[in-house]
Amino acid sequence: MEAAHNVMRERGIRAITTNSIAERADIKVASIYDYFPNKEAIIAEIYEEKLAQVRNFLEKGTKKIEKKDWRTQLAGLLRETWTYQLDIGLDRTIVDASYYYEDLLRIARAHSHLFASNYVELLTRLGSRWTEDQLFDLGISIYTLVNATWSYWRLTETQEPVAIERQIMLTVALIEPALEQPV
């Protein structure tokens, strides 16, 4: 799987083949098929594994956020989450793959629902009186801000931290009404 990820980083998502993965891993291509039916399955496995790690990190972090200083704590957690996901190898190459492979879109959709559910739990715990459906919809909106950061980096061909800071600012702005206003 690491060989596949390296090939994607070097050649791009469209250029990856099972032959290029086998070559990078220094194995016979037939060996790949002992474990995976095709390249998409390899990419899906990488993507799903990375997203699960990020979700776990975020879930642990949100459990520590307290009502009194939630803005500062959430901002810190979001910065830490970006550092963490980049450190574990969740990068633009993997995220971009979800635009090309249907299985990855299914994984991204499931991840977005789990991500949103985490925000439902956090905001309910912090005292929001919004309904679960309203909070879930808010969580999906917050998830789109994460994707906007990836898109910004793709379009600018950078990893400018300003994108993360904008995501944090917008996340806080979206959450404030859920914690400060009645339904």
PyMOL commands that set and color helices and strands:
alter all, ss='L'
color gray80, all
select helices_A, chain A and resi 2-11+13-15+18-25+29-33+39-62+67-87+92-97+102-125+132-156+162-180
alter helices_A, ss='H'
color red, helices_A
deselect
rebuild
show_as cartoon
